Amino acid sequence: MPDSATPDNPRRPRNPSVEGAEPELAELRDILFHAERDELLALRERVHDFGQRSHDVAEVLPEAVRLRGEEGVDEQLTEALRPTVERTLKESVERDPQIVAEALFPAMGPSIRRAISEYFKALVQSFDQAMQHSFSIQGIRWRIEAMRTGKSFSEVALLHSLVYRVEQIFLFHRQTGLLLRRVVAPEVAAMDADMMAGMMAALQDYARDSFHAAKSDALEEFAVGEFNCWVEQGPKAVLVAVIRGQAPQAYRLKLREVTERVHAVFGKRLDEFSGDASVFDPAEDLLIESFASQRREHAMPPPRPYFTYSLATVVLLFVGWQAYLGYEDWRWGRFVDMLREEPGYTITSFHRGWFSRYYEIGGMRDPQSTDPISLLQKEGLDPTLADLQLGRYYALDDVLVAKRAAALLAPPAGVRMTVESGVLRVRGEAPADWIRDLESKATLIAGVKRVDTTGLLLPGQSDFVKARGDLAAARLQFNEGSAEIRQDQRAAVENVAALLKTLDHLAQEMGDELSVEAVGHTDSTGPDAANQRLGLYRATRTVQALERSGLRAAIVHPRSAGSSEPLAGEGSESERQINRCVTFRVLRPQAGAQP
């Protein structure tokens, strides 16, 4: 009806002209709408009355807040109340801090005492576990494993006593794959968040492409080494739990509940997400609730007298250390005794420091003696523990004198030097300059009394000495009482002639003249004078035969030995036959020792 009263169209005053014209209609209207008109006027007055309206809101506000809270956490209500509550609390503290302190005292006192009690309880338990791990066979095995694998002892102990532990929680935006929030358990190294996000996206794509899965299908679990990664998919966000060990399936339900709560609280932010992950910082408290762990249950061991164990361990370690030092002292003492017998060493003192493991060895050492470091290594001793205080001196041992002579004289290749009772014997072939240097310096070497160079040759003299030896072994045999060269000795004559020609050539190269003596021998039968003449005839006939073979004259000179220089006995005919001969002896040059 056009003239009815409403809050937006309040009742207007009656028009007298209308009332007069239509009295019946006005009366009928009053009869029909009198009650509603009064209620509308009263409602209008109540709405426009600020005091009454505040009273009405105060009556329903507590119940409205309670109902809103029962429906779940409401971000709008929280944001609306936070500034007022914070400002009110701040003003109250500034005005009278005692009021807030008295209000919090009943809760803070027990909380602080409980926190301190729990801390000391955990500290005692940690100390007890450390003692048990340190003085038990299991703890020793774990320490050995830690040294072998390079891991810390606490990590090895955790791996052996842990059933599972959730170490990291990741919250990703499902549509973009970006990381929204991450929480890490204490004492756990954080993974690279970007690499984790990239790996998740790559695994999801690989799984869908490989198995031709629908877009709604998603990866739920994968394992990397000793870690299992459980994935809980939501319509707008993905929750990933990194778990060490094997978690029970009941934990999957917990992840699902946390995922649902994240969607309930942050649903609008997930819809409006544009790359700013800081708006999800409040989600950390929800993610922390996802942490869980379980250790293996062990029977509580009976109380142990750890002080006694500790003292016994210290005593055993001390006794073991002393035994080890005693064994080391014995090894080093044996080494020093051996060193005293080593040529070139004179040991005067040996002891070990009281406050160190260094062994001091004093005395003297010949520079040509064996290196002490090599001797220590040969005996299996650590050279770094030796403090060698060895002075220098020259020992007179033949071996060291020979080494000293070789070091100072530097003999050429092919020359051998030995020392026997102070006599330096030199053998081999060497240049004339080195031989002269040897003769001038040898007796100045400590320990050398005399030099023997009879076995020392100039270059080329070795061939001369060999040919001279072959000539000394040659013999021409004769018949009894005859000076004529036998037919069967012609080849021997040619052989002797060839040796003499070789010796003549070598002597000329050495710058000397060859002089050889042909000595005639006879047996003991007959007078000595006759034997003397017969020996000279044999030597002369031999020289003539050699010259006829092309030997240069005046090289070989005849001499008779008769029966005075027998080459064999005279007891039989065969022995006397040996004495009927001519032998040869080189008189010049005198190269090397005569055979």
C-alpha positions in Angstrom: 0.0 0.0 0.0 1.4 3.4 -0.9 0.9 5.0 2.5 2.2 2.2 4.6 5.2 3.0 7.0 8.5 1.3 6.5 12.2 2.0 7.7 13.0 3.5 4.4 9.5 5.1 3.9 8.4 6.3 7.3 4.8 7.0 7.9 3.9 10.5 6.7 1.3 12.7 8.5 -2.3 12.3 7.4 -3.6 14.6 4.8 -6.8 16.2 6.2 -8.2 16.6 2.7 -7.8 12.9 2.1 -9.2 11.9 5.4 -12.1 14.0 4.9 -12.6 12.7 1.4 -12.2 9.1 2.3 -13.0 8.6 6.0 -14.1 5.1 5.5 -10.8 4.2 3.8 -8.7 5.8 6.6 -10.7 4.1 9.3 -10.3 0.8 7.5 -6.5 1.3 7.2 -6.2 2.1 10.9 -8.1 -1.0 11.8 -6.1 -3.3 9.5 -2.5 -1.9 10.0 -2.5 -0.3 13.4 -0.2 -2.9 15.1 2.3 -3.1 12.2 2.5 0.7 12.0 3.4 0.9 15.7 6.1 -1.8 15.4 7.7 -0.1 12.4 7.8 3.2 14.3 9.4 1.6 17.3 12.0 -0.3 15.1 12.9 3.0 13.4 13.5 4.7 16.7 15.6 1.8 17.9 17.8 1.8 14.8 18.4 5.5 15.0 19.2 5.3 18.7 23.0 4.8 19.1 22.8 3.8 22.7 20.1 1.3 22.2 21.9 -0.2 19.1 25.2 -0.6 21.1 23.3 -2.4 23.8 21.8 -4.8 21.3 25.2 -5.6 19.7 26.7 -6.2 23.1 24.1 -8.8 23.9 24.9 -10.9 20.8 28.6 -10.2 20.2 30.0 -12.9 22.7 27.8 -15.6 21.2 28.7 -14.5 17.6 32.4 -14.7 18.3 32.1 -18.1 20.0 30.1 -19.5 17.0 32.6 -18.1 14.6 35.5 -19.7 16.5 33.8 -23.1 16.6 33.6 -23.0 12.8 37.4 -22.9 12.6 40.2 -20.3 12.5 38.9 -17.2 10.8 41.6 -14.9 9.5 39.2 -11.9 9.1 38.1 -12.1 12.7 41.7 -12.5 13.8 42.9 -9.6 11.7 40.0 -7.4 13.0 40.7 -8.1 16.7 44.5 -8.1 16.6 45.1 -4.3 16.4 42.6 -3.6 19.2 44.0 -6.3 21.5 47.6 -5.4 20.8 46.9 -1.7 21.4 44.9 -2.4 24.5 47.7 -4.7 25.9 50.4 -2.1 25.1 48.5 0.7 26.8 47.8 -1.4 29.8 51.5 -2.3 30.2 52.6 1.3 29.7 50.0 2.5 32.3 50.6 -0.2 34.9 52.9 -3.2 34.2 52.1 -4.7 37.5 48.6 -5.6 36.4 49.9 -7.7 33.5 52.6 -9.3 35.6 50.1 -10.3 38.3 47.8 -11.7 35.5 50.6 -13.8 34.0 52.2 -14.8 37.3 50.1 -17.9 37.9 50.9 -19.3 34.4 54.5 -18.1 34.0 55.9 -19.4 37.3 54.9 -23.1 36.8 55.9 -22.8 33.1 59.4 -21.5 33.9 59.9 -24.1 36.7 58.7 -26.9 34.3 61.0 -25.7 31.5 64.0 -25.7 33.9 63.1 -29.1 35.3 62.7 -30.6 31.8 66.0 -29.1 30.7 68.0 -30.6 33.6 66.2 -33.9 33.2 67.2 -34.0 29.6 70.7 -33.0 30.5 71.0 -35.8 33.0 69.6 -38.3 30.5 72.0 -37.1 27.9 74.9 -37.5 30.2 73.7 -41.0 31.2 73.4 -42.0 27.6 76.8 -40.6 26.8 78.3 -42.6 29.6 76.6 -45.7 28.6 77.7 -45.3 24.9 81.3 -44.5 26.0 81.7 -47.5 28.4 79.8 -50.2 26.6 80.8 -52.6 23.9 78.0 -51.3 21.7 79.4 -47.7 22.1 82.9 -48.9 21.2 81.6 -50.6 18.1 79.7 -47.4 17.1 82.9 -45.3 17.6 84.9 -47.7 15.4 82.1 -47.5 12.8 82.2 -43.7 13.0 86.0 -43.6 12.5 85.7 -46.1 9.6 82.9 -44.3 7.8 83.9 -40.7 8.6 80.6 -39.9 10.2 80.2 -38.3 13.7 79.6 -40.6 16.7 76.2 -38.9 17.3 75.1 -39.6 13.7 76.1 -43.3 14.0 74.3 -43.6 17.3 71.2 -42.0 15.8 71.2 -44.3 12.8 71.3 -47.4 15.0 68.7 -46.2 17.6 66.3 -44.5 15.2 63.2 -46.2 13.6 62.3 -43.0 11.7 62.5 -39.2 12.0 60.9 -36.5 9.9 63.7 -34.1 9.2 62.2 -31.5 6.8 58.8 -30.4 5.6 58.2 -28.5 2.3 55.0 -26.7 1.3 54.7 -26.1 -2.5 52.1 -24.2 -4.5 50.5 -26.9 -6.6 49.8 -24.8 -9.7 53.1 -23.0 -10.0 55.4 -25.5 -8.2 57.0 -22.7 -6.1 58.1 -23.2 -2.6 55.8 -21.5 -0.1 57.4 -22.5 3.3 60.0 -24.9 4.6 60.8 -26.1 8.2 63.8 -28.1 9.2 64.3 -30.2 12.3 67.0 -29.2 14.8 70.5 -30.4 14.1 69.7 -31.3 10.5 71.4 -29.8 7.5 68.9 -28.0 5.3 68.5 -29.1 1.7 68.6 -26.6 -1.1 65.0 -25.5 -1.4 65.2 -24.5 -5.1 66.8 -27.9 -6.0 64.0 -29.6 -4.1 61.3 -27.7 -5.9 62.9 -28.4 -9.3 63.3 -32.1 -8.4 59.6 -32.4 -7.4 58.4 -30.7 -10.7 60.7 -32.9 -12.7 59.6 -36.1 -11.0 55.9 -35.3 -11.4 56.3 -34.6 -15.1 58.5 -37.7 -15.6 56.0 -39.9 -13.8 53.0 -38.6 -15.8 54.9 -38.8 -19.2 56.3 -42.3 -18.5 53.0 -43.9 -17.3 50.6 -41.8 -19.4 48.9 -40.8 -16.1 46.1 -38.3 -15.9 46.8 -34.8 -14.8 45.0 -35.4 -11.6 47.3 -38.3 -10.8 50.4 -37.4 -8.8 53.5 -38.9 -7.2 52.9 -40.0 -3.6 56.2 -41.4 -2.5 59.9 -41.8 -3.6 63.1 -42.8 -1.9 66.7 -41.4 -2.1 69.3 -43.4 -0.2 68.2 -43.7 3.4 65.6 -41.0 3.0 61.9 -41.5 2.0 60.0 -38.5 0.7 56.2 -38.7 1.3 54.1 -36.4 -0.9 50.6 -35.3 0.2 48.7 -33.7 -2.7 46.0 -31.1 -2.1 43.9 -29.2 -4.6 46.0 -26.0 -4.1 49.1 -27.0 -2.2 51.5 -30.0 -1.9 53.1 -31.1 1.3 56.4 -33.1 1.1 57.9 -34.7 4.2 61.6 -35.9 4.1 61.8 -38.9 6.4 64.9 -40.8 7.6 64.0 -44.4 8.1 60.6 -46.1 7.7 57.6 -44.2 9.0 54.4 -46.0 9.9 51.4 -45.6 7.6 49.6 -43.8 10.4 51.9 -40.8 9.7 50.3 -40.5 6.3 47.0 -39.6 8.0 48.8 -36.9 10.0 50.2 -35.4 6.8 46.7 -35.4 5.3 45.3 -33.6 8.3 48.0 -30.9 8.1 47.3 -30.5 4.4 43.6 -30.0 5.0 44.3 -27.5 7.7 46.6 -25.5 5.4 43.9 -25.4 2.8 41.3 -24.3 5.4 43.4 -21.5 6.8 45.2 -20.3 3.7 42.7 -21.2 1.0 42.1 -17.6 -0.1 45.9 -16.9 -0.1 46.5 -20.0 -2.2 43.9 -18.8 -4.8 45.4 -15.3 -4.9 49.1 -16.4 -4.8 51.2 -14.3 -7.2 54.8 -15.2 -6.1 55.1 -13.6 -2.7 55.7 -16.5 -0.3 56.1 -14.3 2.7 52.3 -14.3 3.2 52.6 -18.0 4.2 55.0 -17.4 7.1 52.2 -18.1 9.6 51.9 -21.6 8.1 55.2 -22.5 9.9 53.3 -23.5 13.1 51.1 -25.9 11.2 54.1 -27.5 9.4 56.0 -27.9 12.7 53.1 -30.1 13.9 54.1 -32.5 11.1 57.4 -33.4 12.8 57.6 -36.9 14.3 60.2 -39.5 15.2 60.5 -42.9 16.9 63.4 -44.6 18.5 63.9 -48.3 19.2 62.9 -49.2 22.7 65.7 -50.6 24.9 65.4 -52.2 28.3 66.6 -49.8 30.9 70.0 -51.1 32.1 70.6 -51.5 35.8 72.5 -48.7 37.5 76.2 -48.9 36.9 79.0 -47.5 39.1 80.3 -45.3 36.3 82.9 -43.7 38.6 84.4 -47.0 39.3 84.4 -47.9 35.6 85.9 -44.6 34.8 88.7 -45.0 37.4 89.4 -48.5 36.2 89.5 -47.4 32.6 92.0 -44.6 33.5 94.2 -47.0 35.5 94.1 -49.5 32.6 95.0 -46.8 30.1 97.9 -45.7 32.3 99.2 -49.3 32.8 98.8 -49.9 29.0 100.6 -46.6 28.3 103.5 -47.6 30.6 103.7 -51.0 29.1 103.8 -49.5 25.6 106.6 -47.1 26.7 108.5 -50.0 28.2 108.2 -52.0 25.0 109.4 -48.9 23.0 112.3 -48.4 25.4 113.3 -52.0 24.9 113.2 -51.7 21.1 115.2 -48.5 21.1 117.7 -50.0 23.5 118.2 -53.0 21.2 118.7 -50.5 18.3 121.4 -48.7 20.2 123.2 -52.0 21.0 123.1 -52.8 17.3 124.4 -49.3 16.5 127.4 -49.9 18.9 128.3 -52.9 16.7 127.9 -51.1 13.5 131.2 -50.0 11.8 131.8 -46.3 12.1 129.7 -45.6 15.2 130.8 -44.9 18.8 127.8 -44.4 21.2 128.5 -42.7 24.4 125.0 -41.9 25.8 121.4 -43.0 25.4 118.2 -41.9 27.3 114.6 -40.9 26.9 113.2 -37.6 28.1 110.8 -37.8 31.1 108.2 -35.5 29.5 108.6 -36.5 25.9 108.9 -39.6 23.7 112.2 -38.4 22.1 115.2 -40.6 22.4 118.5 -38.9 22.7 121.5 -40.8 21.3 124.9 -39.2 21.7 128.3 -40.3 20.3 130.4 -40.1 17.1 129.8 -41.3 13.6 132.1 -41.7 10.5 130.7 -39.9 7.4 131.1 -43.1 5.4 129.0 -45.2 7.8 125.5 -46.4 7.1 122.9 -43.6 7.4 121.2 -43.8 10.9 117.8 -42.9 9.4 117.9 -45.9 7.1 118.9 -48.1 10.1 116.0 -46.8 12.1 113.6 -47.5 9.3 115.0 -51.0 8.9 114.3 -51.7 12.5 110.7 -50.3 12.2 111.4 -47.3 14.4 110.1 -43.7 13.8 113.0 -41.5 12.9 111.1 -38.4 14.0 111.4 -39.7 17.6 115.2 -39.8 17.5 117.4 -36.9 18.6 120.7 -37.9 17.1 123.6 -36.0 18.6 126.5 -37.6 16.7 129.8 -35.9 16.2 132.1 -36.5 13.3 135.2 -38.8 13.4 137.2 -41.1 11.1 136.9 -44.8 11.9 139.8 -47.2 11.0 137.6 -50.2 10.0 138.8 -51.6 6.6 135.3 -51.3 5.1 135.0 -47.6 5.9 138.6 -46.9 4.9 137.9 -48.4 1.5 134.7 -46.2 1.2 136.7 -43.2 2.2 139.4 -43.9 -0.4 136.8 -44.4 -3.1 135.1 -41.1 -2.2 138.3 -39.1 -2.2 140.1 -40.8 -5.1 137.1 -41.3 -7.4 138.5 -44.4 -9.2 137.6 -44.9 -12.9 135.3 -47.7 -14.0 137.1 -51.0 -13.9 139.3 -50.2 -10.9 138.7 -52.1 -7.6 140.0 -51.0 -4.3 140.1 -53.0 -1.1 141.8 -52.4 2.3 143.4 -55.2 4.3 144.9 -54.2 7.6 145.6 -50.6 6.4 147.0 -51.7 3.0 145.1 -50.2 0.1 145.2 -52.7 -2.8 144.3 -51.4 -6.2 143.4 -53.6 -9.2 142.3 -52.9 -12.7 143.1 -50.5 -15.5 143.5 -46.8 -15.1 145.1 -43.8 -16.9 148.6 -42.7 -15.9 147.4 -39.4 -14.5 145.1 -41.1 -12.1 147.8 -43.5 -11.1 150.2 -40.6 -10.3 147.4 -38.9 -8.3 146.8 -42.1 -6.4 150.4 -42.5 -5.5 150.6 -38.9 -4.2 147.3 -38.9 -2.2 146.6 -42.4 -1.0 148.8 -42.3 2.1 147.1 -39.1 3.2 143.8 -40.8 3.6 143.0 -41.6 7.2 143.5 -45.4 7.8 145.7 -46.0 4.7 149.2 -47.2 5.7 150.5 -48.4 2.4 149.4 -48.7 -1.3 149.7 -51.9 -3.4 149.5 -51.1 -7.1 151.0 -54.3 -8.5 147.6 -55.2 -9.9 147.2 -51.8 -11.6 147.6 -51.5 -15.3 147.8 -48.7 -17.9 145.2 -48.8 -20.7 146.1 -51.7 -23.1 148.3 -53.5 -20.5 145.7 -56.0 -19.7 146.2 -57.5 -23.2 149.9 -57.6 -22.6 149.6 -59.3 -19.3 147.3 -61.9 -20.8 149.6 -62.6 -23.7 152.6 -62.8 -21.2 150.7 -65.4 -19.2 150.1 -67.5 -22.3 153.8 -67.3 -23.2 154.9 -68.3 -19.7 152.7 -71.5 -20.1 154.3 -72.4 -23.5 157.0 -75.1 -23.6 159.1 -76.7 -26.3 159.9 -80.4 -25.6 163.3 -82.1 -26.6 164.5 -85.7 -26.8 167.0 -87.0 -24.2 170.5 -85.6 -24.9 169.4 -83.7 -28.0 169.2 -79.9 -28.8 167.4 -80.4 -32.1 163.8 -79.3 -32.3 161.5 -82.2 -32.9 159.1 -82.4 -35.8 156.1 -82.6 -33.5 157.2 -79.3 -31.9 157.1 -77.2 -35.1 153.5 -76.0 -34.4 154.5 -75.1 -30.8 157.4 -73.0 -32.3 154.9 -71.1 -34.6 152.6 -70.5 -31.6 155.4 -69.1 -29.5 156.5 -66.9 -32.4 153.0 -65.5 -32.8 152.8 -64.7 -29.0 156.1 -63.0 -29.2 155.1 -60.9 -32.1 151.9 -59.8 -30.3 153.9 -58.9 -27.2 156.4 -57.0 -29.3 153.6 -54.9 -30.9 151.9 -54.2 -27.5 155.3 -53.2 -25.9 155.9 -50.7 -28.7 152.4 -49.2 -28.2 153.3 -48.8 -24.5 156.5 -47.0 -25.5 158.8 -49.8 -24.4 161.1 -52.5 -25.8 160.3 -56.2 -25.5 162.9 -58.4 -23.9 162.2 -62.1 -23.5 164.4 -64.9 -22.0 164.4 -68.4 -23.5 165.5 -70.8 -20.7 166.8 -74.2 -21.6 166.2 -77.1 -19.1 167.6 -80.6 -18.8 166.9 -83.7 -16.7 169.3 -84.7 -13.9 171.0 -87.5 -15.7 174.6 -86.8 -16.7 177.2 -84.3 -15.3 176.1 -80.8 -14.4 178.5 -79.1 -16.9 177.2 -81.2 -19.7 173.6 -80.4 -18.7 174.5 -76.7 -18.6 175.9 -76.8 -22.1 172.9 -78.9 -23.4 170.4 -76.4 -21.9 172.2 -73.5 -23.6 172.2 -75.4 -27.0 168.4 -76.0 -26.7 167.7 -72.3 -25.9 169.9 -71.1 -28.8 168.3 -73.5 -31.3 164.9 -72.2 -30.1 165.9 -68.5 -30.6 167.1 -69.4 -34.1 163.9 -71.2 -35.0 161.8 -68.2 -33.8 163.9 -65.7 -35.8 163.4 -67.9 -38.9 159.6 -67.6 -38.2 159.8 -63.8 -38.7 160.5 -62.6 -35.2 162.5 -59.5 -34.9 166.1 -60.2 -33.8 167.5 -59.3 -30.4 164.1 -59.8 -28.7 164.7 -63.3 -27.3 167.9 -64.1 -25.4 169.0 -67.7 -24.6 169.9 -68.8 -21.1 170.7 -72.2 -19.7 169.2 -73.5 -16.4 170.5 -77.0 -16.8 169.1 -79.3 -14.2 169.1 -76.6 -11.5 165.5 -75.4 -12.2 163.5 -78.6 -12.7 159.8 -78.2 -13.7 158.9 -81.7 -12.3 160.4 -84.4 -10.2 162.9 -87.0 -11.5 161.3 -90.1 -10.1 160.1 -91.4 -13.5 160.8 -91.2 -17.2 157.7 -89.1 -17.8 158.8 -86.6 -15.2 162.3 -86.4 -16.6 160.7 -85.9 -20.1 158.9 -82.8 -18.8 162.3 -81.3 -17.7 163.8 -81.6 -21.2 162.3 -78.4 -22.5 162.7 -74.7 -23.2 160.5 -72.1 -21.3 160.0 -68.4 -21.8 160.0 -65.4 -19.4 159.4 -61.7 -20.2 162.0 -59.5 -18.8 160.7 -56.2 -20.1 158.4 -54.3 -19.8 157.3 -55.1 -16.2 153.5 -54.5 -16.6 151.5 -55.8 -13.6 152.5 -58.7 -11.4 154.6 -61.4 -12.9 153.0 -64.8 -13.1 
